[in-house]
Amino acid sequence: MARMIVIYKTPKDAAAFDKHYFETHVPIAKKIPGLRKYEVSQGPIATPSGASGVHLVAMLHFDDMAAIQKAFASAEGQAAAADVRIFAPNDGDVQMFLFDSREV
């Protein structure tokens, strides 16, 4: 299983962010080919030492890394990526991580 983790910093207008994210972005992203599961953890998200400044974490599940690459090369993947620039236009507001995972 491969995953894409997307971490969004707390936006200036959390209500507007949430409205766009859940009403517009999620429906676009759920059309990405090869997406097996879409999970969201919503903040305020804390660390053991306190507040993190993170508003939302999304975890997208795919079969493998090749499936992620193929997914985001698709028209649906490109549309989802373009939409991120609307509700999180600054590169510093979003972090993305791609990784393979395995049970141990």
Helices and strands as residue ranges (DSSP letters): E 2-9, H 14-20, I 21-25, H 26-29, E 37-47, E 50-62, H 65-73, H 75-87, G 91-93, E 94-100
